Amino acid sequence: MIHLSESARLLRSLKKSTQTQMPRRKFLQAAAGAAAGIAATGLSPRKARAAATIGWMGWEEYGYPLHAGTYLTDNEIQLEGTFASSIESILTKLRGGGLGSMGLVMPTWNYVSLFQESGVLQEVDKDRLPNFANLDPMWQNFEGNLYKGNRYLIPYLWGGLPLVYRKDMTLPVPANWADLEKPEYKNQFCMIHDTTSTMFHWVYTVTGVEVATMITPKQLNDTIDYMIKIKTEHARMLAMSYGEGLDALIRGEVQIAAQGWEPMASWAKESGTELDWIYPSEGSYGWMDTLCIPQDAPYLDETYGLLNHAIGTEAQVVVGDVIFCGAVNPTAVSMMAPESAAMYPYNDMAAFNKQAPLVPLPPFEDDGQHATYNQWLEGYERFLKA
């Protein structure tokens, strides 16, 4: 089973668009420009003889914020990135000899428990991170920061999966996911294939539960039945990636994507299409990706310094301006491009968490009450085949 980090998985899916492209070079140019706006410099050059070489593993884009400003050169740090293909690949790397050579890894928060069941992470001492105090209180106090009472992660970036729509559509913007059953929306929207992430908002719509992943097998079955009804009787198409969904929006083939991703609007602008989004009343899926230190990490002092830099203002500006994700450090917001700063509700994070709550994974083991992760996957396969 392959699990992608949320923003990396979404970005990979969005890159499948044939209408818009964000190649690596453009990312690097944008990252350099964002850093220059703060510290008159772009990506730090690699030094021939760095005092510390820190290995990190995550998705390629996650390295861009680490290069912001002059931190790496000022501290004689060289980075060696290993680009992940999935969250599972990070865990496999650590289990297969990465401990002792890897300094930083970047899984999604709700997979950290799986990592730590394997004993591959060390506790993170937030008192060694001065910038932790600058994080939004929601991220400082998020209960998912702790696993069995200990801290193994630091928040890095975040976002949600809202309803995305064309700003020029003549239809009223749906306030609820269930509104898409109304006759006026028939064939005007697409669903997007994203396995469990396609399911969360429909779980909220059908069951009304507070935690989407804590549902009974019957509730799961009812949700899949409803999703099949939406797919076969109301939606125009099931897009097989966010890029395919974006193309359909840009062409005007559909007016709405249910669900979408906030950065789709930034990508659509390249083709002259204006998109916007809302988080419907029933609830949407929220996610957060993290920074973790593996066991036996070398150059521990330098790694803590790098982690502190990653959640500092310079790096977090790159999170917003280049990756188009939410920054965990609000001191970066005023230094972002206005359109980046306006993408996320930084002034009311509590409201965002209600609209797009962060939820744990479904149980991996059968507890006799809740549908398991495997049952979710089986249900989704039934939806795909319908």
N, C-alpha and C positions, 0 to 999 in steps of 0.2 A: 504494500500500500504506500503511495507517494503522497506526502503532505507538503504543500508549498506554504511559505510565509505569506501572510495575507496580502501585503502591498506588492510583494514580488510576484505572487501568483496573479494578482489582478493586472499588474503592469505587463506581464508576459502575455496574458490574454488580450489586453488592450492593444498590444503591438501587432496583433493579427489583423488590425484594420488595414484595408487597402486604400483608404482615403487619406489617412494621416500617418505620418511616420515620425518617430523620435529616436534617431540613431544614436549610438554611443557618442559619436563626435559632438552632436548637438548637446547631449547631456554634459559632456566635459566643458564645452564652451559656456553653457549656462552656469555650471558650477563655478567656473573661473570668474565669470562676471559677478555672481552673487558674492563670492568671497572678496572680490576687489572692491565692492561697495562698502566693505567694512574695513579691510586692512590693506588696500592698494596692492594686493597680490592675488594670484590665482592658485593653481594646484602646486603644491610643494614639490620641488625636484627631488629625485632620489639621490641620496648621498652614497658615495662609493664605500665609505666606511662608517656606517651608522653606529652609534654607541649602543643602540638597542634595536633589534628587529622583532617586531610584534606580528605574529601571524593571526589573521582573523578569517572567519568564515561566515558568509551570509550571501546576500544577493548583490550583484555588481553595483547597483545604484546606491546601496547602503554605504559604500566606501566613499562616495563623494563628500558627504558632510565631514568625514574625518580629515579631509584635506583642506578644509576651510582655513583661511588665514595663514599664519606663519608658525602654528604650533609645532608641526612636525620638524621643521628645520631648526626652530629655536631650541628644541629639546633633543635634537639629533636622533630622531626616531625614524626608522624605515618600516613601512608596512608591507607585508606579504599577504595578499588576499587569495583565498580559495573560494571560488564562486560556487554556491550551493545549487543543486538541482531540485532540492526538496528539503523540508525540515528533517525528514528521515536521513538524508545524506549527511547532515551535520552530526546527528547522533551516531551514525555509522562511522564517520571520520573519527570522532572522539573515542569510540569503543575500539577502533581498529588501529590505534597507535598515535592518535592526535594529542593525547594527554602528554604534557611535558613540552610540546612544541606550539600549541595553539593558545593564544592569549585572550581572544575575544570571539564569541559566537552570538548569533542574532536570531533566535527562534521567536515564534509567536507566543504570547504569554501563556495561553492555555495548554501549550505543549511542554512547558517547563517542568510540570509534575512528572511527565513521562521521562524527561531527561534525568531528573533527580532520582527517580526510582532506579535508574541505572548507576547512580552515584557519580556522574561525570562532571557535576558542577560544584564549585565552592561557594560558600556564603559570601555575599557582597556586603562590605562595611560601608554604609552610606555616609558615615562620619568622615570618610576619606574623600568624599565628593562634595566640595563646597557648593557646586552648582545644583546639587540636589535640592537645596533650600529654595532655589529659584524656580523649581518646577511648579506647575499649576497644582494647587492643593488636591485636586482630584487625583492626580498622578502620584503625588506624595503619599496619599492615604489609601490608594486603591488596594482593596483586600487581596486581589490577585497577585500583588507584589510578594506575598509570603506563601510559602509552602510548608505545611506542618510547623508553622510558627517561625520559620527562618526565611531570610531574604536571599534569593538566588538570581534576581533579575533587577534591572533598572529600565524604566520605560524609555523608549527611543522615538517612536512615531506612531501615528494612529489615524483612523478614519472610519467611515461607515459605508453601508450599501443602501443608499436611498432610492427613491423613485426619481428618475431623470426624464426630463421632457424638453421638447422644443419650445423656445420662448415665443415663437410666432404661431403656435397652434391655436386654433379657434375654439377648441374644446375647453371647458373649465378644468383647472388643475385638480386632479382627484385629491380629496382630503384623506381618503382611506384606501387601503389596498382592495378592500371589498367593493369599492366603487367601480372597479374594472369589470365587474359583472354587468354593469348597466349597458343598455343597448347602444348608447352613443359611443362607447369605447370599443365595441366589437371590431376586431381587425385593425385597431389603431395602436396596438402596443405589442411589444415582444417580451417574452421571458428570456432569461439568459442562463445557459447551462453553467453551473458552478457547484455541483454536488450539494453538500450540506448548506452552503451559503445561499443556494437557491431556495432553501426550505424554511429558513428561520422566520421570515416575515409572514409566510403562510401559516406556520405553526401559531404565531401570535394571533393571526386573523381567525383561525378555526377554533383554537382552544382558549384564548384569553389568559394563558398562564403568564407568570412573571418571568420565569426562567425557561427559555425555549427548549433547552436540552433536557429538562427534567419532566418528560411527558411519558404517559403509559403507552404500551404497544397499541391499544385501541386509539388513543389520540393521534399517534403517529399514522396509523392506518387511515383515520378520518382525514388527516391533513393531506396524505398522498391522494386520496380520492378527490379532494377539493382541487388540488393542483392539476390533476388530470382533467377535471372539468374545465378549469381555466384554460389549460393548454389546448384542449380539443374543441371547445365551444366558443372561446372568446378571444384568445391571442391570435395574432396574425402568424407568428412564428416562434420557434424556440431557437434563438441564436446560440451557436455552439461556442462562442467566445465573446468577451466584452468588445473586442474589435469588430466582430460581425454585427453586434448590436449597435455599435457606434456608426458603422457604415449605413445601417438601415435608418438610423436617425438622420444622418447627414443627407441621404438621398430623399428623405421625406416618405420613405416606405412605411415607417411607423412614426408616431408622434411621441411615444412614451417607451421607456425601458423599465421593466419591472422584474428585477432590480437593476440598478446601475451602480456607478462609482463616481465620486465627486470629480476626480481628474479628467473624466470624459469631457467635461465642459472646456477644460483648457486645451485638450487635443482638438476638439471640434472647431475651435476658433481658427485653427490653421486653414480650414476649408471655408471659413466665412459663415459657419453655422453657430448660432447662439443657443446654448443649452442652459438649463437651470435644474434645480432638484429640490425635493422636499423629503422629509421623514414622516410618512403617513402615521395616522393616529394609533394604529395597532402596535407599531414598533418595527424597527429595522435592525439589521445586524451591525454591531460595532466591533472593532478589532484594535489590537495594539501589539506592535512588535518591540522586541526588547534587546538589551545588551546583557550578556552573561559572561562570567569568567570561568573557564574550565578548571578542573583540578590540576595542580602542578604547573600552572601557567608560569612561564619564565618572565623575567623583567616585571615583577608584580607592581613595583612602585610606578614604573613607566606606564603599565597597563591601566592602573587607576588614574593616572594623569590623562591618558587618552580617553578613558571612559568619561571623566569629568569634562573634557573638551567636547565630547560628542553631545553632551546635554547642555553645553554652553551656548551663548548667544550666536556666535559666528556659525557654528555647525548647524544650529537649528534654523537659521535663515535659509541655509541650503536645503534643509528638509522641506521647507515651504515653497521656496522659489524654484527648485530644480526637480524634486520628486513629487511635488504637488500634494504632499501628505500633511497631516496635522503635526505641528510642533508641540512638544511637551513642555517647552520653556517659553512662557509668554513674553519674556524680555526680547525675544526675537521678532515678535509680531510687528512692532512699529518699524522695523528695519527691512521688512519684506516689501516686495512690490505690492501696491495696493490691492491688485486682484488676487494675489496669493493670500494676503492677510484677511481678505473678505470671504475666503472659501469656507472657513470653519468658525463656529460660534465660540470664539475664545473668551468672550465676556460672560458666557453662561454655560460652563462645562457640565454643570449638574443637569441642566435641561437636556444637553446632548446625550448624556448617559441614560436619561429616561427615554429619549427618542430612539437611540441606537445602543442599547446596553451591551456590555461585554459579558459574555456568558461562557462557562466552562464547556469542554467537550461533553458529548453524551457519555455515560458510563461505558467503560471498556468491558467490564464484567457484569453479568446478570445479577441484579440485586433483588429480583423478584417483584419489582415495582415499576421501574423505569425502562423504557426502550433503550437498548444498547447501541453503541456506535455502529456495529455491524448490521443491526436491524435498520438503522437509518440508511445505511448504504444500500441494503436490499430494497427498502422502500423507494429510494430514489431510482434504482434500476427499473422498478415497476413503472414509475412515472415516465422515464425515458422511452420505454418500449410502447407506451400507450399511444 
